[in-house]
Amino acid sequence: MKIYFNNRFIIPAILLLFSVGNAQKQLSLESPKKEHRLTFGLTDKGEPWYSLTSDSKSVLEKSMLGFEFQDNEPMVSGFKIVSSDTNKKNETWEQPWGEVKTVRDEHNELIVHLQELSGKKRKMDIAFRLFHDGLGFRYSFPEQPNLKSVKIANEVTQFTFSNDENVWWIPVHSDNSYYESFYRKTAISATDTINTPATFETKTGKYLAIHEANLTDFASMTLRKSGQNQYKSELVPWRDGVKVYASAPFVSPWRTVIIADKPGDLAESTLMLNLNEPCKIKDISWIQPSKYIGIWWGMHLEKYSWGQGDKHGATTENTKRYIDFAAENGFNGVLVEGWNWGWDGDWTADGSAFSFVKPYPDFDLVALGDYAAKKHVQLIGHHETAGATRHYESQLEDAFRLYQKIGVHTVKTGYVNKYLDKKEWHDSQYGVRHYRKVVETAAKYQIMIDNHEPVKGTGLQRTYPNLMSQEGGRGQEYNAWSVDGGNTPEHTAALPFTRMLSGPFDYTPGNFDFNYKVPSGATVKSTLTNQLALYVVIFSPLQMASDLPENYVGKPEFQFIKDVPANWSESHVLDAKIGEFVTIARKDREGQNWYLGSVTDSQKRDLTVKLDFLDAGKTYTAEIYADGPGADFKTNPYPVTISKKTVDKNTTLNLSLAAGGGTAIRFTPLAK
């Protein structure tokens, strides 16, 4: 439906149009259930702006829109509204893997067509989509004679709040360039430039999360505090200062605002996925979620080395031992790091020494591929680049072709360096282009990707579901070498409402040994049961059992890791307080079992959980892994009590979580 501004116009149900004097026109869009309202308008100077309310309460106050360019006039004012389109959608689609199987895409859309009143009379469109769970909007620059190639200097998109709200945030490029910081909670006024997703607890009782979706050939958006209670989009630049190189026609990524009444609604939002394009891979039968072990943790503990020598971990003999353990315990894969030439010496200084097709002499890649296949286990390849992306791209086709030939269908990539090619940020347009090239090339050779040191997730897994998981946060490895002592219990209790809003996280849970000694003094700051619960709390379609295989032998708690799946049909956040505790229930995609994970911060906690998520008319055996007597993450992380109980959807369970503790439960239907 198109609306023209003349003497006659139509007002559809989802669009309201009104005038303020002769200089300003405003358009308003409601969400399908009418709980949210988006207002768009022009100032007297023709400056575009928007505002957002929910349940008649302000979510975002009047916030400006537009772009500034190098060598070209800005597109921030002097506009008129030429016309607008409205659309609506209400359909469902299925994910090949995910936290839920079926996703509903129900939204109303307003597309505003703008043109400058004078000068070059350039055109810019802005599309707004309102969902039950929030707002997405993006810019579109159509093909036109007076806007060809551009160098974007700044995006002036604002996010203006009514109050100095509290925000959960991490800094930009200060601790490092990989998003690997602790989330901190402060007022907006105490921040400077922050990464997204940024999660807000507002004084009106609403929870918000600002992020982006479908980051394609563009710079990543960060948020710079630009005024009282206000952020402005701050695009990550190229080394030369240009934010984005583009040629019309082009679109920006979607800017997203999740709106929630409670923290769990943030975690259950599908807004980001709905704003990405449908799957572009025709045959996805080879894309399979799985659980894996790896020659990895031993390197971090300095038991093994990545490079050659007496302690080399990636040997044929050692890899066979890991393959045998995986086969005996039902794991699908074995990750092997340090198998290829390039690790000797200071590999972080210059990644140009890495070969992604030549194994070390003590690692028989082809024979191990055959050995793994006979055991119904797959090798998981590892490509550490040290940020040398051009060098990596020169070998990309050959490396993936080799892996496909020997039956390797999953690759963990790494970019341990502050800059890519010693000059560009990981989250710049340069980095975005590289990561996309890797994912697209991997799909060509039926390779799944687990990307470490990535650009943040923005829902690309819908379009390319071979992008299985990413790091992009403080994972388990910090518990081996971080000088701050390792991850805190508060960290994992915050992740579902912060880092996890950008997509799956390869956190690598599952440590059973807490008595290791490392130079940093770091350690796993949780109970053993908390480690089990993280398999439910932190979603990844590739889930690792992170510890050394020998630390699992003879441990009855290991059964939960063997049982818990990595793919789900339903997920529900039952109760949560960001950074304090979270309880999540998920249903197995391939069966009828449900699983529950609950973790707490440094405080012990008693929780009451209603099991009304269970299927009606069924009775279940609940196999409960709980913190045992005397359990405490600081003094005694090991005690676990394993018990069974018959339950149904009318049952209420009382959970007792130790400090830094957790509860993990498997619900199995009883035969009638």
KETI-175673 format. One record per residue (C-alpha): residue number from 1; chain; x negated, y, z. Coordinates in steps of 0.5 Angstrom, whole numbers, plus 500, padded with zeros to 3 digits. Each point is the difference from the previous one (the first is absolute). Layout:
N
(site NUM, A, (X, Y, Z)),
...
This chain:
672
(site 1, A, (500, 500, 500)),
(site 2, A, (497, 507, 498)),
(site 3, A, (502, 507, 503)),
(site 4, A, (499, 506, 496)),
(site 5, A, (500, 507, 503)),
(site 6, A, (505, 504, 496)),
(site 7, A, (507, 502, 501)),
(site 8, A, (503, 493, 501)),
(site 9, A, (496, 494, 504)),
(site 10, A, (502, 493, 503)),
(site 11, A, (499, 499, 507)),
(site 12, A, (499, 492, 501)),
(site 13, A, (501, 497, 507)),
(site 14, A, (493, 499, 501)),
(site 15, A, (498, 507, 498)),
(site 16, A, (502, 507, 503)),
(site 17, A, (499, 506, 497)),
(site 18, A, (500, 507, 502)),
(site 19, A, (497, 507, 499)),
(site 20, A, (497, 505, 505)),
(site 21, A, (501, 507, 497)),
(site 22, A, (498, 500, 492)),
(site 23, A, (493, 498, 501)),
(site 24, A, (500, 494, 504)),
(site 25, A, (503, 493, 498)),
(site 26, A, (500, 494, 505)),
(site 27, A, (502, 493, 499)),
(site 28, A, (501, 495, 505)),
(site 29, A, (500, 492, 500)),
(site 30, A, (503, 495, 505)),
(site 31, A, (497, 493, 501)),
(site 32, A, (505, 494, 499)),
(site 33, A, (503, 500, 507)),
(site 34, A, (500, 508, 500)),
(site 35, A, (495, 499, 507)),
(site 36, A, (494, 504, 496)),
(site 37, A, (501, 507, 496)),
(site 38, A, (495, 503, 495)),
(site 39, A, (500, 507, 498)),
(site 40, A, (496, 503, 495)),
(site 41, A, (500, 507, 498)),
(site 42, A, (496, 506, 497)),
(site 43, A, (498, 506, 504)),
(site 44, A, (501, 507, 497)),
(site 45, A, (493, 500, 497)),
(site 46, A, (502, 493, 496)),
(site 47, A, (496, 496, 505)),
(site 48, A, (503, 493, 501)),
(site 49, A, (501, 497, 507)),
(site 50, A, (504, 494, 503)),
(site 51, A, (502, 499, 507)),
(site 52, A, (503, 493, 503)),
(site 53, A, (505, 499, 506)),
(site 54, A, (502, 493, 503)),
(site 55, A, (507, 499, 504)),
(site 56, A, (500, 508, 499)),
(site 57, A, (493, 501, 504)),
(site 58, A, (495, 503, 497)),
(site 59, A, (494, 495, 497)),
(site 60, A, (496, 505, 496)),
(site 61, A, (501, 507, 500)),
(site 62, A, (499, 505, 493)),
(site 63, A, (494, 497, 497)),
(site 64, A, (497, 503, 494)),
(site 65, A, (498, 496, 493)),
(site 66, A, (496, 500, 494)),
(site 67, A, (493, 500, 498)),
(site 68, A, (493, 504, 499)),
(site 69, A, (495, 499, 494)),
(site 70, A, (493, 502, 498)),
(site 71, A, (500, 504, 494)),
(site 72, A, (508, 500, 499)),
(site 73, A, (505, 504, 504)),
(site 74, A, (503, 497, 506)),
(site 75, A, (507, 497, 499)),
(site 76, A, (503, 502, 507)),
(site 77, A, (505, 506, 498)),
(site 78, A, (503, 504, 495)),
(site 79, A, (505, 494, 499)),
(site 80, A, (507, 499, 498)),
(site 81, A, (504, 494, 500)),
(site 82, A, (502, 498, 493)),
(site 83, A, (504, 493, 502)),
(site 84, A, (500, 494, 504)),
(site 85, A, (502, 493, 500)),
(site 86, A, (503, 496, 505)),
(site 87, A, (500, 492, 500)),
(site 88, A, (501, 495, 505)),
(site 89, A, (498, 492, 501)),
(site 90, A, (502, 495, 504)),
(site 91, A, (497, 493, 499)),
(site 92, A, (495, 495, 503)),
(site 93, A, (494, 497, 498)),
(site 94, A, (496, 494, 502)),
(site 95, A, (492, 500, 502)),
(site 96, A, (496, 494, 499)),
(site 97, A, (497, 501, 507)),
(site 98, A, (501, 505, 505)),
(site 99, A, (503, 501, 507)),
(site 100, A, (507, 500, 497)),
(site 101, A, (502, 496, 494)),
(site 102, A, (506, 504, 497)),
(site 103, A, (499, 508, 500)),
(site 104, A, (506, 504, 499)),
(site 105, A, (499, 507, 496)),
(site 106, A, (506, 504, 501)),
(site 107, A, (498, 508, 499)),
(site 108, A, (503, 506, 497)),
(site 109, A, (496, 504, 495)),
(site 110, A, (499, 507, 499)),
(site 111, A, (495, 503, 494)),
(site 112, A, (499, 507, 499)),
(site 113, A, (498, 503, 494)),
(site 114, A, (496, 506, 501)),
(site 115, A, (497, 505, 495)),
(site 116, A, (496, 507, 501)),
(site 117, A, (504, 506, 498)),
(site 118, A, (494, 503, 497)),
(site 119, A, (493, 499, 497)),
(site 120, A, (499, 493, 498)),
(site 121, A, (507, 498, 502)),
(site 122, A, (497, 493, 502)),
(site 123, A, (505, 495, 503)),
(site 124, A, (499, 496, 506)),
(site 125, A, (505, 495, 503)),
(site 126, A, (501, 497, 507)),
(site 127, A, (504, 494, 501)),
(site 128, A, (503, 499, 507)),
(site 129, A, (502, 493, 502)),
(site 130, A, (504, 499, 507)),
(site 131, A, (501, 493, 503)),
(site 132, A, (503, 498, 507)),
(site 133, A, (492, 499, 502)),
(site 134, A, (498, 507, 498)),
(site 135, A, (498, 505, 494)),
(site 136, A, (495, 499, 494)),
(site 137, A, (498, 505, 495)),
(site 138, A, (495, 502, 495)),
(site 139, A, (498, 504, 494)),
(site 140, A, (501, 499, 493)),
(site 141, A, (496, 504, 494)),
(site 142, A, (504, 499, 494)),
(site 143, A, (496, 501, 493)),
(site 144, A, (500, 507, 498)),
(site 145, A, (496, 505, 496)),
(site 146, A, (497, 504, 505)),
(site 147, A, (498, 495, 505)),
(site 148, A, (495, 495, 497)),
(site 149, A, (494, 497, 504)),
(site 150, A, (500, 503, 508)),
(site 151, A, (495, 500, 505)),
(site 152, A, (504, 500, 507)),
(site 153, A, (497, 505, 505)),
(site 154, A, (506, 499, 505)),
(site 155, A, (506, 497, 502)),
(site 156, A, (504, 505, 504)),
(site 157, A, (506, 495, 502)),
(site 158, A, (501, 502, 508)),
(site 159, A, (503, 496, 505)),
(site 160, A, (503, 505, 505)),
(site 161, A, (503, 497, 507)),
(site 162, A, (504, 504, 505)),
(site 163, A, (496, 499, 506)),
(site 164, A, (493, 498, 502)),
(site 165, A, (501, 492, 499)),
(site 166, A, (496, 495, 503)),
(site 167, A, (496, 496, 494)),
(site 168, A, (497, 493, 500)),
(site 169, A, (494, 502, 495)),
(site 170, A, (493, 498, 498)),
(site 171, A, (495, 505, 497)),
(site 172, A, (497, 501, 493)),
(site 173, A, (493, 498, 498)),
(site 174, A, (497, 502, 507)),
(site 175, A, (499, 493, 504)),
(site 176, A, (499, 497, 493)),
(site 177, A, (504, 499, 493)),
(site 178, A, (503, 494, 501)),
(site 179, A, (506, 502, 505)),
(site 180, A, (497, 496, 505)),
(site 181, A, (502, 504, 506)),
(site 182, A, (504, 500, 507)),
(site 183, A, (507, 503, 499)),
(site 184, A, (500, 506, 505)),
(site 185, A, (507, 503, 502)),
(site 186, A, (500, 508, 501)),
(site 187, A, (504, 505, 498)),
(site 188, A, (500, 503, 493)),
(site 189, A, (496, 506, 502)),
(site 190, A, (494, 496, 503)),
(site 191, A, (499, 497, 493)),
(site 192, A, (496, 503, 494)),
(site 193, A, (500, 495, 494)),
(site 194, A, (503, 493, 500)),
(site 195, A, (501, 494, 496)),
(site 196, A, (507, 497, 498)),
(site 197, A, (504, 496, 503)),
(site 198, A, (501, 505, 505)),
(site 199, A, (505, 498, 505)),
(site 200, A, (504, 506, 504)),
(site 201, A, (504, 499, 506)),
(site 202, A, (505, 506, 500)),
(site 203, A, (503, 504, 506)),
(site 204, A, (507, 498, 496)),
(site 205, A, (499, 493, 502)),
(site 206, A, (498, 498, 492)),
(site 207, A, (494, 497, 498)),
(site 208, A, (497, 502, 494)),
(site 209, A, (494, 497, 495)),
(site 210, A, (497, 504, 495)),
(site 211, A, (496, 496, 494)),
(site 212, A, (500, 499, 493)),
(site 213, A, (502, 495, 495)),
(site 214, A, (498, 498, 493)),
(site 215, A, (493, 503, 500)),
(site 216, A, (498, 499, 493)),
(site 217, A, (494, 504, 497)),
(site 218, A, (501, 506, 505)),
(site 219, A, (496, 502, 506)),
(site 220, A, (503, 497, 507)),
(site 221, A, (504, 505, 504)),
(site 222, A, (497, 502, 507)),
(site 223, A, (504, 505, 504)),
(site 224, A, (496, 507, 502)),
(site 225, A, (503, 504, 506)),
(site 226, A, (502, 506, 496)),
(site 227, A, (505, 504, 505)),
(site 228, A, (504, 500, 506)),
(site 229, A, (503, 493, 500)),
(site 230, A, (498, 499, 493)),
(site 231, A, (496, 495, 496)),
(site 232, A, (498, 501, 492)),
(site 233, A, (498, 495, 495)),
(site 234, A, (492, 500, 500)),
(site 235, A, (498, 495, 494)),
(site 236, A, (493, 497, 501)),
(site 237, A, (496, 503, 495)),
(site 238, A, (494, 498, 495)),
(site 239, A, (493, 502, 501)),
(site 240, A, (501, 506, 496)),
(site 241, A, (506, 502, 504)),
(site 242, A, (505, 499, 495)),
(site 243, A, (506, 496, 503)),
(site 244, A, (503, 497, 494)),
(site 245, A, (499, 499, 493)),
(site 246, A, (506, 499, 496)),
(site 247, A, (503, 501, 493)),
(site 248, A, (508, 502, 499)),
(site 249, A, (504, 496, 500)),
(site 250, A, (498, 497, 507)),
(site 251, A, (504, 499, 507)),
(site 252, A, (497, 501, 507)),
(site 253, A, (501, 494, 505)),
(site 254, A, (506, 500, 504)),
(site 255, A, (500, 504, 507)),
(site 256, A, (503, 496, 505)),
(site 257, A, (504, 502, 507)),
(site 258, A, (503, 494, 503)),
(site 259, A, (505, 502, 505)),
(site 260, A, (502, 495, 506)),
(site 261, A, (504, 500, 507)),
(site 262, A, (495, 495, 503)),
(site 263, A, (493, 498, 499)),
(site 264, A, (502, 493, 497)),
(site 265, A, (504, 504, 494)),
(site 266, A, (493, 503, 498)),
(site 267, A, (497, 493, 499)),
(site 268, A, (506, 497, 497)),
(site 269, A, (500, 505, 494)),
(site 270, A, (500, 498, 493)),
(site 271, A, (500, 507, 497)),
(site 272, A, (493, 500, 498)),
(site 273, A, (501, 493, 496)),
(site 274, A, (506, 503, 497)),
(site 275, A, (496, 506, 497)),
(site 276, A, (495, 495, 497)),
(site 277, A, (501, 497, 493)),
(site 278, A, (503, 493, 499)),
(site 279, A, (495, 494, 499)),
(site 280, A, (495, 501, 494)),
(site 281, A, (498, 493, 500)),
(site 282, A, (504, 495, 496)),
(site 283, A, (498, 494, 503)),
(site 284, A, (499, 500, 508)),
(site 285, A, (500, 493, 501)),
(site 286, A, (492, 500, 502)),
(site 287, A, (502, 505, 505)),
(site 288, A, (500, 497, 507)),
(site 289, A, (500, 502, 507)),
(site 290, A, (495, 496, 504)),
(site 291, A, (496, 499, 507)),
(site 292, A, (493, 500, 500)),
(site 293, A, (493, 499, 504)),
(site 294, A, (493, 503, 498)),
(site 295, A, (493, 500, 500)),
(site 296, A, (501, 507, 503)),
(site 297, A, (500, 501, 508)),
(site 298, A, (494, 496, 501)),
(site 299, A, (496, 506, 496)),
(site 300, A, (503, 505, 504)),
(site 301, A, (498, 496, 506)),
(site 302, A, (493, 500, 497)),
(site 303, A, (500, 492, 500)),
(site 304, A, (500, 500, 493)),
(site 305, A, (497, 505, 495)),
(site 306, A, (503, 503, 493)),
(site 307, A, (493, 500, 497)),
(site 308, A, (495, 494, 499)),
(site 309, A, (496, 497, 505)),
(site 310, A, (500, 495, 506)),
(site 311, A, (507, 503, 502)),
(site 312, A, (503, 500, 493)),
(site 313, A, (508, 499, 501)),
(site 314, A, (502, 498, 493)),
(site 315, A, (497, 494, 499)),
(site 316, A, (503, 494, 496)),
(site 317, A, (499, 496, 507)),
(site 318, A, (503, 505, 504)),
(site 319, A, (506, 501, 495)),
(site 320, A, (502, 493, 500)),
(site 321, A, (500, 500, 507)),
(site 322, A, (505, 506, 500)),
(site 323, A, (504, 496, 494)),
(site 324, A, (501, 494, 504)),
(site 325, A, (503, 504, 506)),
(site 326, A, (504, 503, 496)),
(site 327, A, (503, 494, 497)),
(site 328, A, (501, 497, 506)),
(site 329, A, (504, 505, 503)),
(site 330, A, (504, 502, 494)),
(site 331, A, (497, 507, 498)),
(site 332, A, (500, 502, 493)),
(site 333, A, (493, 503, 499)),
(site 334, A, (493, 501, 502)),
(site 335, A, (497, 507, 500)),
(site 336, A, (493, 500, 498)),
(site 337, A, (496, 507, 501)),
(site 338, A, (492, 500, 498)),
(site 339, A, (501, 495, 495)),
(site 340, A, (497, 504, 494)),
(site 341, A, (493, 504, 499)),
(site 342, A, (500, 507, 502)),
(site 343, A, (500, 500, 508)),
(site 344, A, (493, 500, 502)),
(site 345, A, (497, 506, 503)),
(site 346, A, (504, 506, 501)),
(site 347, A, (506, 499, 495)),
(site 348, A, (504, 505, 502)),
(site 349, A, (495, 505, 497)),
(site 350, A, (501, 498, 493)),
(site 351, A, (505, 495, 498)),
(site 352, A, (497, 499, 493)),
(site 353, A, (496, 494, 502)),
(site 354, A, (507, 496, 501)),
(site 355, A, (501, 495, 495)),
(site 356, A, (507, 497, 500)),
(site 357, A, (499, 494, 495)),
(site 358, A, (493, 498, 503)),
(site 359, A, (500, 496, 507)),
(site 360, A, (494, 499, 504)),
(site 361, A, (496, 494, 499)),
(site 362, A, (503, 496, 507)),
(site 363, A, (507, 501, 497)),
(site 364, A, (503, 496, 495)),
(site 365, A, (506, 504, 498)),
(site 366, A, (503, 495, 494)),
(site 367, A, (499, 494, 505)),
(site 368, A, (503, 503, 506)),
(site 369, A, (506, 502, 495)),
(site 370, A, (501, 493, 498)),
(site 371, A, (499, 497, 508)),
(site 372, A, (505, 505, 502)),
(site 373, A, (505, 498, 495)),
(site 374, A, (500, 493, 502)),
(site 375, A, (501, 502, 507)),
(site 376, A, (506, 504, 497)),
(site 377, A, (497, 506, 503)),
(site 378, A, (498, 507, 496)),
(site 379, A, (493, 504, 500)),
(site 380, A, (502, 507, 501)),
(site 381, A, (495, 504, 497)),
(site 382, A, (496, 506, 503)),
(site 383, A, (498, 506, 496)),
(site 384, A, (496, 506, 504)),
(site 385, A, (498, 505, 496)),
(site 386, A, (497, 505, 505)),
(site 387, A, (505, 506, 496)),
(site 388, A, (496, 499, 493)),
(site 389, A, (506, 499, 496)),
(site 390, A, (497, 501, 493)),
(site 391, A, (495, 495, 502)),
(site 392, A, (506, 495, 502)),
(site 393, A, (505, 502, 494)),
(site 394, A, (494, 498, 495)),
(site 395, A, (501, 493, 503)),
(site 396, A, (507, 500, 502)),
(site 397, A, (502, 496, 494)),
(site 398, A, (495, 495, 500)),
(site 399, A, (501, 499, 508)),
(site 400, A, (507, 499, 499)),
(site 401, A, (499, 495, 494)),
(site 402, A, (495, 496, 504)),
(site 403, A, (505, 500, 506)),
(site 404, A, (506, 498, 496)),
(site 405, A, (496, 494, 497)),
(site 406, A, (498, 497, 506)),
(site 407, A, (507, 501, 504)),
(site 408, A, (499, 506, 504)),
(site 409, A, (506, 504, 500)),
(site 410, A, (499, 505, 506)),
(site 411, A, (494, 505, 501)),
(site 412, A, (499, 504, 505)),
(site 413, A, (497, 507, 498)),
(site 414, A, (495, 505, 504)),
(site 415, A, (498, 507, 499)),
(site 416, A, (495, 501, 507)),
(site 417, A, (498, 507, 498)),
(site 418, A, (502, 507, 502)),
(site 419, A, (501, 502, 492)),
(site 420, A, (501, 496, 494)),
(site 421, A, (494, 500, 495)),
(site 422, A, (497, 505, 506)),
(site 423, A, (504, 506, 498)),
(site 424, A, (508, 499, 500)),
(site 425, A, (505, 498, 506)),
(site 426, A, (503, 493, 500)),
(site 427, A, (507, 504, 500)),
(site 428, A, (499, 505, 494)),
(site 429, A, (502, 499, 493)),
(site 430, A, (494, 497, 499)),
(site 431, A, (501, 495, 505)),
(site 432, A, (507, 499, 498)),
(site 433, A, (498, 498, 493)),
(site 434, A, (495, 495, 502)),
(site 435, A, (504, 496, 505)),
(site 436, A, (506, 500, 494)),
(site 437, A, (495, 497, 495)),
(site 438, A, (498, 495, 505)),
(site 439, A, (507, 498, 501)),
(site 440, A, (502, 500, 493)),
(site 441, A, (494, 496, 498)),
(site 442, A, (501, 495, 505)),
(site 443, A, (507, 499, 498)),
(site 444, A, (498, 498, 493)),
(site 445, A, (496, 494, 503)),
(site 446, A, (505, 498, 505)),
(site 447, A, (496, 503, 506)),
(site 448, A, (503, 502, 507)),
(site 449, A, (496, 506, 503)),
(site 450, A, (499, 501, 507)),
(site 451, A, (497, 507, 500)),
(site 452, A, (496, 503, 506)),
(site 453, A, (497, 507, 500)),
(site 454, A, (506, 502, 496)),
(site 455, A, (504, 506, 498)),
(site 456, A, (507, 500, 504)),
(site 457, A, (505, 495, 498)),
(site 458, A, (506, 504, 497)),
(site 459, A, (505, 494, 498)),
(site 460, A, (496, 498, 494)),
(site 461, A, (501, 493, 502)),
(site 462, A, (507, 500, 497)),
(site 463, A, (497, 502, 493)),
(site 464, A, (494, 495, 501)),
(site 465, A, (501, 495, 505)),
(site 466, A, (493, 497, 499)),
(site 467, A, (498, 506, 504)),
(site 468, A, (502, 496, 506)),
(site 469, A, (496, 503, 506)),
(site 470, A, (496, 506, 502)),
(site 471, A, (496, 502, 506)),
(site 472, A, (500, 507, 501)),
(site 473, A, (500, 500, 507)),
(site 474, A, (496, 498, 507)),
(site 475, A, (500, 493, 499)),
(site 476, A, (498, 494, 504)),
(site 477, A, (493, 501, 498)),
(site 478, A, (499, 506, 505)),
(site 479, A, (500, 495, 505)),
(site 480, A, (494, 498, 498)),
(site 481, A, (495, 506, 499)),
(site 482, A, (504, 506, 502)),
(site 483, A, (496, 505, 505)),
(site 484, A, (507, 502, 503)),
(site 485, A, (501, 493, 503)),
(site 486, A, (505, 497, 494)),
(site 487, A, (507, 501, 499)),
(site 488, A, (505, 502, 506)),
(site 489, A, (507, 496, 501)),
(site 490, A, (503, 507, 499)),
(site 491, A, (497, 500, 493)),
(site 492, A, (504, 494, 498)),
(site 493, A, (506, 502, 503)),
(site 494, A, (500, 506, 496)),
(site 495, A, (498, 497, 493)),
(site 496, A, (507, 498, 498)),
(site 497, A, (502, 507, 500)),
(site 498, A, (494, 503, 497)),
(site 499, A, (495, 497, 496)),
(site 500, A, (505, 494, 498)),
(site 501, A, (505, 505, 497)),
(site 502, A, (495, 500, 494)),
(site 503, A, (501, 493, 499)),
(site 504, A, (497, 493, 502)),
(site 505, A, (493, 500, 504)),
(site 506, A, (495, 495, 500)),
(site 507, A, (498, 501, 508)),
(site 508, A, (498, 493, 500)),
(site 509, A, (503, 498, 507)),
(site 510, A, (499, 493, 503)),
(site 511, A, (494, 501, 505)),
(site 512, A, (499, 494, 505)),
(site 513, A, (493, 501, 503)),
(site 514, A, (500, 507, 505)),
(site 515, A, (493, 498, 503)),
(site 516, A, (495, 502, 494)),
(site 517, A, (495, 505, 501)),
(site 518, A, (498, 505, 495)),
(site 519, A, (495, 506, 500)),
(site 520, A, (506, 505, 500)),
(site 521, A, (503, 497, 506)),
(site 522, A, (507, 500, 496)),
(site 523, A, (505, 494, 501)),
(site 524, A, (507, 498, 499)),
(site 525, A, (504, 504, 504)),
(site 526, A, (507, 496, 501)),
(site 527, A, (502, 493, 503)),
(site 528, A, (500, 494, 495)),
(site 529, A, (507, 500, 500)),
(site 530, A, (500, 507, 497)),
(site 531, A, (496, 498, 495)),
(site 532, A, (505, 495, 498)),
(site 533, A, (505, 505, 500)),
(site 534, A, (497, 504, 495)),
(site 535, A, (501, 495, 494)),
(site 536, A, (507, 502, 501)),
(site 537, A, (499, 508, 502)),
(site 538, A, (495, 501, 494)),
(site 539, A, (502, 498, 494)),
(site 540, A, (496, 498, 494)),
(site 541, A, (501, 495, 495)),
(site 542, A, (493, 497, 500)),
(site 543, A, (499, 499, 508)),
(site 544, A, (493, 498, 503)),
(site 545, A, (499, 496, 506)),
(site 546, A, (494, 504, 501)),
(site 547, A, (496, 496, 505)),
(site 548, A, (494, 495, 499)),
(site 549, A, (504, 493, 499)),
(site 550, A, (496, 497, 506)),
(site 551, A, (504, 505, 505)),
(site 552, A, (507, 497, 497)),
(site 553, A, (498, 492, 502)),
(site 554, A, (504, 497, 505)),
(site 555, A, (504, 507, 501)),
(site 556, A, (508, 498, 501)),
(site 557, A, (501, 508, 498)),
(site 558, A, (497, 499, 493)),
(site 559, A, (506, 496, 498)),
(site 560, A, (504, 507, 500)),
(site 561, A, (495, 503, 495)),
(site 562, A, (501, 493, 496)),
(site 563, A, (507, 501, 500)),
(site 564, A, (502, 507, 499)),
(site 565, A, (501, 502, 492)),
(site 566, A, (497, 506, 497)),
(site 567, A, (507, 501, 496)),
(site 568, A, (506, 502, 502)),
(site 569, A, (508, 501, 498)),
(site 570, A, (502, 505, 506)),
(site 571, A, (496, 504, 505)),
(site 572, A, (503, 504, 506)),
(site 573, A, (497, 504, 505)),
(site 574, A, (504, 499, 506)),
(site 575, A, (497, 505, 505)),
(site 576, A, (494, 504, 500)),
(site 577, A, (497, 507, 503)),
(site 578, A, (494, 502, 495)),
(site 579, A, (493, 498, 503)),
(site 580, A, (503, 497, 506)),
(site 581, A, (504, 494, 498)),
(site 582, A, (503, 496, 494)),
(site 583, A, (505, 494, 499)),
(site 584, A, (501, 498, 493)),
(site 585, A, (504, 494, 497)),
(site 586, A, (499, 497, 493)),
(site 587, A, (503, 494, 497)),
(site 588, A, (496, 495, 495)),
(site 589, A, (501, 501, 493)),
(site 590, A, (499, 493, 498)),
(site 591, A, (504, 497, 506)),
(site 592, A, (505, 501, 506)),
(site 593, A, (495, 502, 505)),
(site 594, A, (500, 506, 504)),
(site 595, A, (494, 503, 503)),
(site 596, A, (499, 506, 506)),
(site 597, A, (494, 504, 501)),
(site 598, A, (499, 505, 506)),
(site 599, A, (494, 504, 502)),
(site 600, A, (499, 505, 506)),
(site 601, A, (495, 505, 501)),
(site 602, A, (495, 500, 506)),
(site 603, A, (506, 500, 505)),
(site 604, A, (504, 493, 502)),
(site 605, A, (507, 500, 498)),
(site 606, A, (506, 496, 501)),
(site 607, A, (505, 501, 494)),
(site 608, A, (507, 497, 498)),
(site 609, A, (501, 497, 493)),
(site 610, A, (507, 499, 497)),
(site 611, A, (500, 494, 495)),
(site 612, A, (505, 503, 496)),
(site 613, A, (496, 500, 494)),
(site 614, A, (500, 492, 500)),
(site 615, A, (505, 497, 495)),
(site 616, A, (507, 499, 502)),
(site 617, A, (503, 493, 502)),
(site 618, A, (493, 497, 501)),
(site 619, A, (496, 498, 506)),
(site 620, A, (492, 500, 500)),
(site 621, A, (495, 498, 504)),
(site 622, A, (495, 506, 502)),
(site 623, A, (493, 498, 501)),
(site 624, A, (497, 505, 504)),
(site 625, A, (493, 503, 501)),
(site 626, A, (500, 504, 506)),
(site 627, A, (494, 504, 504)),
(site 628, A, (499, 495, 506)),
(site 629, A, (499, 501, 507)),
(site 630, A, (494, 505, 501)),
(site 631, A, (500, 502, 493)),
(site 632, A, (497, 507, 499)),
(site 633, A, (496, 503, 494)),
(site 634, A, (494, 503, 504)),
(site 635, A, (499, 494, 505)),
(site 636, A, (503, 494, 498)),
(site 637, A, (503, 499, 492)),
(site 638, A, (500, 493, 500)),
(site 639, A, (506, 497, 504)),
(site 640, A, (506, 498, 495)),
(site 641, A, (507, 497, 502)),
(site 642, A, (503, 495, 495)),
(site 643, A, (507, 499, 501)),
(site 644, A, (507, 498, 496)),
(site 645, A, (507, 502, 501)),
(site 646, A, (506, 499, 496)),
(site 647, A, (503, 506, 498)),
(site 648, A, (505, 504, 495)),
(site 649, A, (502, 507, 498)),
(site 650, A, (504, 501, 506)),
(site 651, A, (494, 498, 505)),
(site 652, A, (496, 506, 503)),
(site 653, A, (492, 499, 502)),
(site 654, A, (496, 503, 505)),
(site 655, A, (493, 501, 498)),
(site 656, A, (494, 501, 505)),
(site 657, A, (494, 504, 496)),
(site 658, A, (494, 500, 504)),
(site 659, A, (495, 506, 499)),
(site 660, A, (498, 500, 493)),
(site 661, A, (504, 494, 499)),
(site 662, A, (506, 497, 496)),
(site 663, A, (505, 495, 498)),
(site 664, A, (500, 496, 494)),
(site 665, A, (506, 495, 499)),
(site 666, A, (502, 495, 494)),
(site 667, A, (508, 499, 499)),
(site 668, A, (501, 493, 497)),
(site 669, A, (508, 498, 498)),
(site 670, A, (502, 494, 504)),
(site 671, A, (503, 495, 495)),
(site 672, A, (508, 499, 501)),
